[in-house]
């Protein structure tokens, strides 16, 4: 099923084995997989919000501010 949401990427964000420091607990973790990101184009944000959205509250709030 094609949703016709325009994006750029995927772009490699973090390579497997990269250390990531958690400030809250003061511990370093190492990624076990490559992490990728993509950007949703401005003209597709509304469609993304309606069809997909986010379950993480802070991400959904940020998306709503962008609209």
DSSP file (Angstrom, degrees, kcal/mol; ACC not computed):
  #  RESIDUE AA STRUCTURE BP1 BP2  ACC     N-H-->O    O-->H-N    N-H-->O    O-->H-N    TCO  KAPPA ALPHA  PHI   PSI    X-CA   Y-CA   Z-CA
    1    1 A X              0   0    0      0, 0.0     2,-0.5     0, 0.0     0, 0.0   0.000 360.0 360.0 360.0 127.6    0.0    0.0    0.0
    2    2 A X        -     0   0    0      1,-0.1     0, 0.0     2,-0.1     0, 0.0  -0.851 360.0-173.4-101.3 130.4    1.5    3.3   -1.0
    3    3 A X        -     0   0    0     -2,-0.5    -1,-0.1     2,-0.1     3,-0.1   0.539  32.8-131.7 -98.4  -9.6    0.7    6.4    1.2
    4    4 A X        +     0   0    0      1,-0.2     2,-0.6    43,-0.0    43,-0.1   0.899  50.7 152.2  56.2  44.8    2.2    9.1   -1.0
    5    5 A X        -     0   0    0     42,-0.1     2,-0.4    43,-0.0    -1,-0.2  -0.934  41.2-134.4-103.7 121.9    4.1   10.7    1.8
    6    6 A X        +     0   0    0     -2,-0.6    35,-2.5    35,-0.1     2,-0.3  -0.622  34.7 163.4 -82.9 130.1    7.3   12.4    0.6
    7    7 A X  E     -A   40   0A   0     -2,-0.4     2,-0.4    33,-0.2    33,-0.2  -0.912  32.1-133.9-136.5 163.0   10.5   11.7    2.6
    8    8 A X  E     -A   39   0A   0     31,-2.2    31,-1.8    -2,-0.3     2,-0.2  -0.954  57.2 -25.1-115.0 143.4   14.2   12.0    2.2
    9    9 A X  E     -A   38   0A   0     -2,-0.4    29,-0.2     1,-0.3     2,-0.1  -0.664  32.5-126.4 111.4-169.4   16.5    9.2    3.3
   10   10 A X  E     -     0   0A   0     27,-0.5     2,-0.4    -2,-0.2    -1,-0.3   0.296  51.5-176.7 -76.7 146.3   16.9    6.8    4.9
   11   11 A X  E     -A   37   0A   0     26,-3.0    26,-2.4    -3,-0.2     2,-0.4  -0.932  32.2-110.1-115.4 139.1   20.2    8.3    6.2
   12   12 A X  E     +A   36   0A   0     -2,-0.4    24,-0.2    24,-0.2     3,-0.1  -0.562  40.7 170.2 -69.9 121.8   22.6    6.4    8.5
   13   13 A X  E     +     0   0A   0     22,-3.0     2,-0.4    -2,-0.4    23,-0.2   0.873  64.2  10.6 -97.9 -52.7   22.4    8.1   11.9
   14   14 A X  E    S-A   35   0A   0     21,-1.7    21,-3.0    19,-0.0    -1,-0.3  -0.997  73.0-134.8-135.6 127.3   24.3    5.9   14.3
   15   15 A X    >   -     0   0    0     -2,-0.4     3,-1.7    19,-0.2    16,-0.2  -0.489  37.7 -88.2 -81.0 151.4   26.5    2.9   13.4
   16   16 A X  T 3  S+     0   0    0      1,-0.2    16,-0.2    -2,-0.2    -1,-0.1  -0.290 114.1  27.3 -53.8 135.5   26.3   -0.4   15.1
   17   17 A X  T 3  S+     0   0    0     14,-2.0     2,-0.3     1,-0.3    -1,-0.2   0.452  83.4 143.4  89.5   1.5   28.6   -0.5   18.2
   18   18 A X    <   -     0   0    0     -3,-1.7    13,-2.2    12,-0.1    -1,-0.3  -0.568  52.1-121.3 -75.7 133.4   28.5    3.2   18.8
   19   19 A X  E     -B   30   0B   0     -2,-0.3     2,-0.4    11,-0.2    11,-0.3  -0.573  26.8-167.4 -75.1 137.3   28.6    4.2   22.5
   20   20 A X  E     -B   29   0B   0      9,-3.6     9,-3.2    -2,-0.3     2,-0.5  -0.995  11.9-142.7-126.7 125.7   25.6    6.3   23.7
   21   21 A X  E     -B   28   0B   0     -2,-0.4     2,-0.8     7,-0.2     7,-0.2  -0.771   4.7-148.7 -93.0 125.9   25.7    8.0   27.1
   22   22 A X  E  >> -B   27   0B   0      5,-3.2     4,-1.7    -2,-0.5     5,-1.1  -0.845   7.6-166.3 -93.8 109.5   22.5    8.1   29.1
   23   23 A X  T  45S+     0   0    0     -2,-0.8    -1,-0.2     1,-0.2     5,-0.0   0.828  80.8  63.1 -65.9 -33.5   22.6   11.3   31.2
   24   24 A X  T  45S+     0   0    0      1,-0.2    -1,-0.2     3,-0.1    -2,-0.0   0.893 122.0  17.0 -62.2 -41.9   19.7   10.3   33.4
   25   25 A X  T  45S-     0   0    0     -3,-0.3    -1,-0.2     2,-0.2    -2,-0.2   0.467 100.5-121.7-112.2  -3.5   21.5    7.3   35.0
   26   26 A X  T  <5 +     0   0    0     -4,-1.7     2,-0.3     1,-0.2    -3,-0.2   0.848  66.3 131.1  70.3  34.6   25.1    8.0   34.0
   27   27 A X  E   < -B   22   0B   0     -5,-1.1    -5,-3.2    -7,-0.0     2,-0.5  -0.916  51.6-134.3-124.0 147.5   25.6    4.8   32.1
   28   28 A X  E     -B   21   0B   0     -2,-0.3     2,-0.3    -7,-0.2    -7,-0.2  -0.865  21.9-172.2-101.9 131.6   27.1    4.2   28.6
   29   29 A X  E     -B   20   0B   0     -9,-3.2    -9,-3.6    -2,-0.5     2,-0.4  -0.806  15.6-137.3-114.8 159.5   25.3    1.8   26.2
   30   30 A X  E     -B   19   0B   0     -2,-0.3   -11,-0.2   -11,-0.3     2,-0.1  -0.972  24.0-117.8-118.5 133.3   26.5    0.4   22.9
   31   31 A X        -     0   0    0    -13,-2.2   -14,-2.0    -2,-0.4     3,-0.1  -0.395  16.3-162.0 -68.9 144.3   24.1    0.2   20.0
   32   32 A X  S    S+     0   0    0    -16,-0.2     2,-0.3   -15,-0.1    -1,-0.1   0.535  73.3  31.8-102.4 -10.4   23.4   -3.3   18.6
   33   33 A X  S    S-     0   0    0    -18,-0.1     2,-0.2   -19,-0.0   -16,-0.1  -0.961  90.7 -94.5-141.1 157.4   22.1   -2.2   15.2
   34   34 A X        -     0   0    0     -2,-0.3     2,-0.5   -18,-0.1   -19,-0.2  -0.500  40.1-143.2 -65.9 142.6   22.6    0.6   12.8
   35   35 A X  E     -A   14   0A   0    -21,-3.0   -22,-3.0    -2,-0.2   -21,-1.7  -0.952  16.8-168.7-114.1 131.5   20.0    3.4   13.3
   36   36 A X  E     -A   12   0A   0     -2,-0.5     2,-0.3   -24,-0.2   -24,-0.2  -0.810   2.7-165.0-115.8 155.6   18.6    5.3   10.3
   37   37 A X  E     -A   11   0A   0    -26,-2.4   -26,-3.0    -2,-0.3   -27,-0.5  -0.947   1.8-167.3-135.0 159.9   16.5    8.4   10.1
   38   38 A X  E     -A    9   0A   0     -2,-0.3     2,-0.5   -28,-0.2   -29,-0.2  -0.974  17.8-128.9-142.3 157.5   14.4   10.1    7.5
   39   39 A X  E     -A    8   0A   0    -31,-1.8   -31,-2.2    -2,-0.3     2,-0.6  -0.911  14.9-139.4-109.2 132.8   12.9   13.5    7.1
   40   40 A X  E     -A    7   0A   0     -2,-0.5   -33,-0.2   -33,-0.2     5,-0.1  -0.808  30.8-117.2 -88.8 125.1    9.2   14.0    6.2
   41   41 A X    >>  -     0   0    0    -35,-2.5     3,-2.2    -2,-0.6     4,-0.5  -0.279  21.2-115.1 -64.3 148.7    8.8   16.8    3.7
   42   42 A X  G >4 S+     0   0    0      1,-0.3     3,-1.0     2,-0.2     4,-0.4   0.841 114.5  55.9 -55.0 -39.4    6.8   19.8    4.8
   43   43 A X  G 34 S+     0   0    0      1,-0.2    -1,-0.3     2,-0.1     4,-0.2   0.568 110.8  46.1 -74.2  -5.5    4.1   19.3    2.3
   44   44 A X  G <> S+     0   0    0     -3,-2.2     4,-2.4   -38,-0.2    -1,-0.2   0.395  83.9  93.6-111.8  -0.4    3.5   15.7    3.6
   45   45 A X  H <X S+     0   0    0     -3,-1.0     4,-2.7    -4,-0.5     5,-0.2   0.910  84.9  50.1 -62.6 -43.8    3.5   16.4    7.4
   46   46 A X  H  > S+     0   0    0     -4,-0.4     4,-2.2     1,-0.2    -1,-0.2   0.921 112.5  47.1 -62.1 -43.8   -0.3   16.8    7.7
   47   47 A X  H  > S+     0   0    0      2,-0.2     4,-2.7     1,-0.2     5,-0.3   0.898 111.9  51.3 -64.2 -40.3   -0.9   13.5    5.8
   48   48 A X  H  X>S+     0   0    0     -4,-2.4     4,-2.8     1,-0.2     5,-2.0   0.925 110.4  49.1 -61.0 -45.0    1.7   11.7    8.0
   49   49 A X  H  <5S+     0   0    0     -4,-2.7    -2,-0.2     3,-0.2    -1,-0.2   0.895 115.6  43.4 -62.4 -41.0    0.0   13.0   11.1
   50   50 A X  H  <5S+     0   0    0     -4,-2.2    -2,-0.2    -5,-0.2    -1,-0.2   0.903 125.1  31.1 -72.2 -42.2   -3.4   11.9   10.0
   51   51 A X  H  <5S+     0   0    0     -4,-2.7    -2,-0.2    -5,-0.2    -3,-0.2   0.823 139.2   3.4 -89.2 -32.4   -2.4    8.4    8.6
   52   52 A X  T  <5S+     0   0    0     -4,-2.8    -3,-0.2    -5,-0.3    -4,-0.1   0.750  74.8 160.5-120.9 -66.1    0.5    7.4   10.9
   53   53 A X      < -     0   0    0     -5,-2.0     2,-0.3     6,-0.0    -3,-0.1  -0.184  45.2 -77.0  68.5-164.7    1.4    9.8   13.7
   54   54 A X        -     0   0    0     -5,-0.1     6,-0.0     1,-0.1    -2,-0.0  -0.965  14.6-153.6-132.9 149.1    3.4    8.8   16.8
   55   55 A X  S    S+     0   0    0     -2,-0.3     2,-0.6     5,-0.0    -1,-0.1   0.649  79.3  89.3 -91.2 -19.9    2.6    6.9   19.9
   56   56 A X  S  > S-     0   0    0      1,-0.2     4,-2.2     2,-0.0     3,-0.5  -0.700  75.8-144.5 -81.0 120.7    5.4    8.7   21.8
   57   57 A X  H  > S+     0   0    0     -2,-0.6     4,-2.5     1,-0.2     5,-0.2   0.871  94.5  51.1 -56.2 -46.7    3.7   11.8   23.3
   58   58 A X  H  > S+     0   0    0      1,-0.2     4,-1.7     2,-0.2    -1,-0.2   0.851 111.9  48.2 -64.6 -33.8    6.7   14.2   23.0
   59   59 A X  H  > S+     0   0    0     -3,-0.5     4,-2.1     2,-0.2    -1,-0.2   0.895 111.5  49.1 -72.1 -39.6    7.2   13.3   19.3
   60   60 A X  H  X S+     0   0    0     -4,-2.2     4,-2.3     2,-0.2    -2,-0.2   0.886 110.3  51.7 -67.0 -37.5    3.5   13.7   18.5
   61   61 A X  H  X S+     0   0    0     -4,-2.5     4,-1.9     2,-0.2    -1,-0.2   0.901 109.7  49.5 -63.9 -40.5    3.5   17.1   20.3
   62   62 A X  H  X S+     0   0    0     -4,-1.7     4,-1.6     2,-0.2    -2,-0.2   0.886 110.3  50.6 -65.5 -39.2    6.5   18.2   18.2
   63   63 A X  H  X S+     0   0    0     -4,-2.1     4,-1.0     2,-0.2    -2,-0.2   0.911 109.1  51.2 -64.2 -42.7    4.7   17.1   15.0
   64   64 A X  H  < S+     0   0    0     -4,-2.3     3,-0.4     1,-0.2    -2,-0.2   0.868 108.3  52.0 -64.4 -36.5    1.6   19.1   16.0
   65   65 A X  H  < S+     0   0    0     -4,-1.9    -1,-0.2     1,-0.2    -2,-0.2   0.854 105.0  56.5 -66.2 -34.2    3.7   22.2   16.6
   66   66 A X  H  <        0   0    0     -4,-1.6    -1,-0.2     1,-0.3    -2,-0.2   0.740 360.0 360.0 -69.8 -22.5    5.3   21.8   13.1
   67   67 A X     <        0   0    0     -4,-1.0    -1,-0.3    -3,-0.4    -2,-0.2   0.459 360.0 360.0 -84.1 360.0    1.8   21.9   11.6
